[in-house]
Amino acid sequence: MSLIKLEGMEFFSYHGCFKEEQVIGTKFIVDLSIEADVEQAAINDDLHLTINYLTVYMMVKKQMAIKSKLLENVAQRILDRLFIEFPAVIRAEVKVSKLNPPLGGKLNCVSLTLTK
């Protein structure tokens, strides 16, 4: 078993409950951990036998481009697509962080972590 991580993926997106958030947008950071059996890829040195990082990144990027009110919705869509595109995934965890959220005070980020 292995743990594949894509950490610190940065996107400019339009997620939020406030109308202004869906117009102005802000930066988000996505961290994704994927548990999968990649033993055959390790033995055979074959990309087709593992989780392709580029494909995962592009899938996350596509989901981040879809406007949502809630981080919960964004995270769920990312996990759902991951399991559809990569049947070898056994377990995955995604953390979506919104930088500089409009909460009326100084705050680095808010985040949501979802596991499937």
C-alpha atoms as an extended CHARMM CRD file, in Angstrom:
* protein
*
       116  EXT
         1         1  MET       CA              0.0000000000        0.0000000000        0.0000000000  PROA      1               0.0000000000
         2         2  SER       CA              1.1930000000        3.5060000000       -0.6770000000  PROA      2               0.0000000000
         3         3  LEU       CA              0.1800000000        7.0430000000        0.1370000000  PROA      3               0.0000000000
         4         4  ILE       CA              0.3770000000        9.5000000000       -2.7310000000  PROA      4               0.0000000000
         5         5  LYS       CA              0.0950000000       13.1910000000       -1.8210000000  PROA      5               0.0000000000
         6         6  LEU       CA             -0.4660000000       16.2510000000       -3.9380000000  PROA      6               0.0000000000
         7         7  GLU       CA              0.1060000000       19.1140000000       -1.5280000000  PROA      7               0.0000000000
         8         8  GLY       CA             -0.3370000000       22.8440000000       -1.8840000000  PROA      8               0.0000000000
         9         9  MET       CA             -2.2290000000       22.9140000000       -5.1860000000  PROA      9               0.0000000000
        10        10  GLU       CA             -3.1910000000       26.5840000000       -5.5500000000  PROA      10              0.0000000000
        11        11  PHE       CA             -6.2430000000       27.7740000000       -7.4650000000  PROA      11              0.0000000000
        12        12  PHE       CA             -8.1050000000       31.0360000000       -7.9040000000  PROA      12              0.0000000000
        13        13  SER       CA            -11.7900000000       30.1470000000       -7.6430000000  PROA      13              0.0000000000
        14        14  TYR       CA            -15.2240000000       31.5530000000       -6.9280000000  PROA      14              0.0000000000
        15        15  HSD       CA            -16.5810000000       29.5080000000       -4.0230000000  PROA      15              0.0000000000
        16        16  GLY       CA            -18.5960000000       31.0230000000       -1.2010000000  PROA      16              0.0000000000
        17        17  CYS       CA            -22.0560000000       31.7770000000        0.1520000000  PROA      17              0.0000000000
        18        18  PHE       CA            -21.7340000000       35.5190000000       -0.3200000000  PROA      18              0.0000000000
        19        19  LYS       CA            -22.5270000000       36.9320000000       -3.7640000000  PROA      19              0.0000000000
        20        20  GLU       CA            -19.2770000000       38.9400000000       -3.6890000000  PROA      20              0.0000000000
        21        21  GLU       CA            -17.2280000000       35.7490000000       -3.2490000000  PROA      21              0.0000000000
        22        22  GLN       CA            -18.7190000000       34.2950000000       -6.4080000000  PROA      22              0.0000000000
        23        23  VAL       CA            -17.9180000000       37.4950000000       -8.3170000000  PROA      23              0.0000000000
        24        24  ILE       CA            -14.5270000000       38.5650000000       -6.9230000000  PROA      24              0.0000000000
        25        25  GLY       CA            -13.0990000000       35.1250000000       -6.1040000000  PROA      25              0.0000000000
        26        26  THR       CA            -10.1030000000       34.2820000000       -3.9440000000  PROA      26              0.0000000000
        27        27  LYS       CA             -7.2240000000       31.8370000000       -3.6300000000  PROA      27              0.0000000000
        28        28  PHE       CA             -7.7030000000       28.2690000000       -2.4550000000  PROA      28              0.0000000000
        29        29  ILE       CA             -5.2040000000       25.5870000000       -1.4940000000  PROA      29              0.0000000000
        30        30  VAL       CA             -6.0360000000       21.9210000000       -2.0360000000  PROA      30              0.0000000000
        31        31  ASP       CA             -4.1530000000       19.0400000000       -0.4130000000  PROA      31              0.0000000000
        32        32  LEU       CA             -4.9940000000       15.5240000000       -1.5410000000  PROA      32              0.0000000000
        33        33  SER       CA             -3.8440000000       12.2180000000       -0.0430000000  PROA      33              0.0000000000
        34        34  ILE       CA             -4.5350000000        9.0320000000       -1.9800000000  PROA      34              0.0000000000
        35        35  GLU       CA             -4.1040000000        5.5200000000       -0.6390000000  PROA      35              0.0000000000
        36        36  ALA       CA             -3.6370000000        2.9720000000       -3.4120000000  PROA      36              0.0000000000
        37        37  ASP       CA             -1.9190000000       -0.2820000000       -4.2210000000  PROA      37              0.0000000000
        38        38  VAL       CA              0.9550000000        0.6620000000       -6.5410000000  PROA      38              0.0000000000
        39        39  GLU       CA              3.1410000000       -2.3890000000       -6.0040000000  PROA      39              0.0000000000
        40        40  GLN       CA              3.0390000000       -3.4110000000       -9.6800000000  PROA      40              0.0000000000
        41        41  ALA       CA              4.0080000000        0.1030000000      -10.7760000000  PROA      41              0.0000000000
        42        42  ALA       CA              6.9780000000        0.0170000000       -8.4070000000  PROA      42              0.0000000000
        43        43  ILE       CA              8.1120000000       -3.3510000000       -9.7330000000  PROA      43              0.0000000000
        44        44  ASN       CA              7.5330000000       -2.6260000000      -13.4310000000  PROA      44              0.0000000000
        45        45  ASP       CA              8.3340000000        1.1210000000      -13.4830000000  PROA      45              0.0000000000
        46        46  ASP       CA              5.1160000000        1.6750000000      -15.4530000000  PROA      46              0.0000000000
        47        47  LEU       CA              3.0470000000        4.8690000000      -15.1550000000  PROA      47              0.0000000000
        48        48  HSD       CA             -0.0830000000        3.0420000000      -16.3140000000  PROA      48              0.0000000000
        49        49  LEU       CA              0.0150000000        0.8990000000      -13.1530000000  PROA      49              0.0000000000
        50        50  THR       CA             -0.1500000000        3.8050000000      -10.7180000000  PROA      50              0.0000000000
        51        51  ILE       CA             -2.0130000000        7.0570000000      -10.1010000000  PROA      51              0.0000000000
        52        52  ASN       CA             -0.9460000000        9.6570000000      -12.6610000000  PROA      52              0.0000000000
        53        53  TYR       CA             -0.2580000000       12.8970000000      -10.7470000000  PROA      53              0.0000000000
        54        54  LEU       CA             -0.8990000000       15.0940000000      -13.7820000000  PROA      54              0.0000000000
        55        55  THR       CA             -4.2960000000       13.5230000000      -14.3880000000  PROA      55              0.0000000000
        56        56  VAL       CA             -5.1910000000       13.9830000000      -10.7200000000  PROA      56              0.0000000000
        57        57  TYR       CA             -4.0810000000       17.6320000000      -10.7690000000  PROA      57              0.0000000000
        58        58  MET       CA             -6.1110000000       18.3610000000      -13.9080000000  PROA      58              0.0000000000
        59        59  MET       CA             -9.1630000000       16.6720000000      -12.3810000000  PROA      59              0.0000000000
        60        60  VAL       CA             -8.8650000000       18.8040000000       -9.2190000000  PROA      60              0.0000000000
        61        61  LYS       CA             -8.3650000000       21.9350000000      -11.3330000000  PROA      61              0.0000000000
        62        62  LYS       CA            -11.5390000000       21.1700000000      -13.2810000000  PROA      62              0.0000000000
        63        63  GLN       CA            -13.5710000000       20.7210000000      -10.0840000000  PROA      63              0.0000000000
        64        64  MET       CA            -12.1620000000       23.9190000000       -8.5810000000  PROA      64              0.0000000000
        65        65  ALA       CA            -13.4010000000       25.8280000000      -11.6480000000  PROA      65              0.0000000000
        66        66  ILE       CA            -17.0330000000       24.9020000000      -10.8840000000  PROA      66              0.0000000000
        67        67  LYS       CA            -18.6030000000       27.5340000000       -8.5810000000  PROA      67              0.0000000000
        68        68  SER       CA            -19.9590000000       26.2290000000       -5.2750000000  PROA      68              0.0000000000
        69        69  LYS       CA            -21.3520000000       27.8430000000       -2.1740000000  PROA      69              0.0000000000
        70        70  LEU       CA            -19.7820000000       25.3320000000        0.2090000000  PROA      70              0.0000000000
        71        71  LEU       CA            -16.2980000000       23.8530000000        0.5640000000  PROA      71              0.0000000000
        72        72  GLU       CA            -18.0950000000       20.6280000000        1.4740000000  PROA      72              0.0000000000
        73        73  ASN       CA            -19.5280000000       20.4740000000       -2.0420000000  PROA      73              0.0000000000
        74        74  VAL       CA            -16.1620000000       21.1470000000       -3.6670000000  PROA      74              0.0000000000
        75        75  ALA       CA            -14.4090000000       18.4830000000       -1.5790000000  PROA      75              0.0000000000
        76        76  GLN       CA            -17.1180000000       15.8920000000       -2.2280000000  PROA      76              0.0000000000
        77        77  ARG       CA            -16.9540000000       16.4660000000       -5.9900000000  PROA      77              0.0000000000
        78        78  ILE       CA            -13.1710000000       16.0660000000       -5.9670000000  PROA      78              0.0000000000
        79        79  LEU       CA            -13.3750000000       12.7650000000       -4.0840000000  PROA      79              0.0000000000
        80        80  ASP       CA            -16.2320000000       11.4620000000       -6.2200000000  PROA      80              0.0000000000
        81        81  ARG       CA            -14.3140000000       12.1850000000       -9.4630000000  PROA      81              0.0000000000
        82        82  LEU       CA            -11.1280000000       10.6810000000       -8.0430000000  PROA      82              0.0000000000
        83        83  PHE       CA            -12.8320000000        7.3670000000       -7.2920000000  PROA      83              0.0000000000
        84        84  ILE       CA            -14.5040000000        7.3220000000      -10.7200000000  PROA      84              0.0000000000
        85        85  GLU       CA            -11.3070000000        8.0680000000      -12.6350000000  PROA      85              0.0000000000
        86        86  PHE       CA             -9.0220000000        5.8200000000      -10.5740000000  PROA      86              0.0000000000
        87        87  PRO       CA            -10.5700000000        2.4990000000       -9.5100000000  PROA      87              0.0000000000
        88        88  ALA       CA             -7.2770000000        1.5960000000       -7.7710000000  PROA      88              0.0000000000
        89        89  VAL       CA             -7.9180000000        4.2500000000       -5.0960000000  PROA      89              0.0000000000
        90        90  ILE       CA             -8.6920000000        2.5950000000       -1.7800000000  PROA      90              0.0000000000
        91        91  ARG       CA             -9.0540000000        5.6700000000        0.4030000000  PROA      91              0.0000000000
        92        92  ALA       CA             -8.5800000000        9.3860000000       -0.1360000000  PROA      92              0.0000000000
        93        93  GLU       CA             -8.5950000000       12.5680000000        1.9000000000  PROA      93              0.0000000000
        94        94  VAL       CA             -8.9470000000       16.0790000000        0.5290000000  PROA      94              0.0000000000
        95        95  LYS       CA             -8.4280000000       19.3510000000        2.3500000000  PROA      95              0.0000000000
        96        96  VAL       CA             -9.7580000000       22.5250000000        0.7220000000  PROA      96              0.0000000000
        97        97  SER       CA             -8.5800000000       25.7940000000        2.2730000000  PROA      97              0.0000000000
        98        98  LYS       CA             -9.9770000000       29.2300000000        1.4480000000  PROA      98              0.0000000000
        99        99  LEU       CA             -7.3530000000       31.9280000000        1.9520000000  PROA      99              0.0000000000
       100       100  ASN       CA             -8.3830000000       35.2710000000        3.4490000000  PROA      100             0.0000000000
       101       101  PRO       CA            -12.0590000000       34.4020000000        4.0340000000  PROA      101             0.0000000000
       102       102  PRO       CA            -14.4200000000       37.3880000000        4.4960000000  PROA      102             0.0000000000
       103       103  LEU       CA            -15.1850000000       36.8960000000        8.1930000000  PROA      103             0.0000000000
       104       104  GLY       CA            -14.6410000000       40.4420000000        9.3920000000  PROA      104             0.0000000000
       105       105  GLY       CA            -11.2260000000       39.9150000000       10.9590000000  PROA      105             0.0000000000
       106       106  LYS       CA             -7.6740000000       38.7420000000       10.3340000000  PROA      106             0.0000000000
       107       107  LEU       CA             -7.6270000000       35.0460000000        9.4850000000  PROA      107             0.0000000000
       108       108  ASN       CA             -5.2160000000       33.0980000000        7.2830000000  PROA      108             0.0000000000
       109       109  CYS       CA             -7.7260000000       30.5530000000        6.0400000000  PROA      109             0.0000000000
       110       110  VAL       CA            -10.6630000000       28.3200000000        6.7160000000  PROA      110             0.0000000000
       111       111  SER       CA            -10.5030000000       24.7190000000        5.6160000000  PROA      111             0.0000000000
       112       112  LEU       CA            -12.5540000000       21.5900000000        5.2840000000  PROA      112             0.0000000000
       113       113  THR       CA            -11.1750000000       18.0550000000        5.2480000000  PROA      113             0.0000000000
       114       114  LEU       CA            -13.2190000000       15.2010000000        3.8190000000  PROA      114             0.0000000000
       115       115  THR       CA            -12.3360000000       11.5030000000        3.6800000000  PROA      115             0.0000000000
       116       116  LYS       CA            -13.8160000000        8.7620000000        1.5240000000  PROA      116             0.0000000000
